[in-house]
Amino acid sequence: MEFDFLSFVIGITVGLFIAYSIVRMLGRLLYNKLVEDGVLKSIEEETAQKERIEMKVSKLGDVYYAHRTDTDDFICQGADLAELKRRFAERFPGYDGSMVGVSAETHAELLKQKQELTKTA
């Protein structure tokens, strides 16, 4: 029995082509199903509407100051988390904000205020 290299290469090529065709066909079926159900459209709309701005929040005296984490630009200020959220929404409609306290104490205060806001809402 002699090894035929050409037959081996042709067999591998045909096998890869068949596997590629099957995966492509299944991918198209899944994509079309997602488009038909409207899942992709809703995901695209959510990402288009809600762009996230990450902020770091520091506290000086009784006032919280929010700055962008990437550029350190001033975003807004407020006496508490509710006021920060309101002012952020006024200044950046359609955007979603993510806050991080600069210190552990500030972060803990923000989390406590967030829990209180969710209880009242």
N, C-alpha and C positions, 0 to 999 in steps of 0.2 A: 504494500500500500504506500503510495507516494503522496507527499504533501503538495497540494496545489495552492500556491500562494494567491494566484489570481482569483480562484473560486472563493477563498477565504475573504479577501478584500471585497469582492462583490457581495458576498453574504452579509458582511458587517454593514456595508453601505445600504443595502436593501432593508436590513433590520432597523437601522437608525432612521431611515426614511419612514418606515411604517410606524415606529414609535413616535416620531415627531408629528406625523399626521394624526395619530390618535389623540395625543396631548393637545394639539391645536384644535381639533374638533370638539373635545370636551371643554376646553377653555372658551370657545365661541358659544357653546350651549349655555355654560354658566353665565357668561357675560350677558347674553341675550335675555336669560331668565331674570337677572338682576335689573336690567334696564326695563323689562316688562313690568316687574313688580314695583318699580320706582325707587328702589333702594339707592342706586347710584345717584340719582337726581337729588334725593334728600340729603345725602352725604355731601355732595358738592355744594348745595345751598347752605348747609350748616357751616361748612368751612369758609364759604365766601362771606357769610354774614358775621360769623364770630371769629375774628382774628384775635389772638391772645397777646396781651401786653403784660410782660412780667415786671413786677415792681418790687422794690425794697422799701420797707416802711420803717422810719425812725421816729422816735418821740423826743421832742424838746419841750420841756415844761408840760403843759396839758394839751399840746397840739401834736397830731401825727402828720408827718410829711412823707409823701410818696414820690419816689424817683424811679425812672426806668433802670433796670439792672444792666442793660447793654450800653446805654449812652449816658447815664446819670442825669438825664434831663428831668426837670421838675414836672410832675403830673398834677398833683392836687394836694390839698391839706384839709384836715378836719379834726374835730374834737373827739370823734369816736369812729368806729368802723362803719356805722350806718351813714354818717356824713361823708366819709371817704368814698363809699360806694355810690352815693347820690351824686357827688361832684364828679367822680370818674365817669359815670353814665352821662352826665350833662356834657362833659368835655369830649368824650369819645363814644358817641352813640354807635351801636353795632359792634363794639369791641368787647372782648371778655378780658377781665383782669385776673392776674394771679399775684398774690401778695406774700412776701416773706419778710419776717421781722429781722432787723439788723442784729438785734441782741436776743438772747433767749428769753429775757423778761418781756420785751416788746412782743415777741412771737407768742408767748403764753397769753398775754393780755388780748391779742387779736383773736386767738382761738377761743378764748372765753367769751368775748363779745360775739363772735360768729355763732357759737352755740346758743347764746341768749337770743340772737336774731332769728335763728331757725326755730326756736321754741315758740316765739311769738307769732311767727308767720304761718 
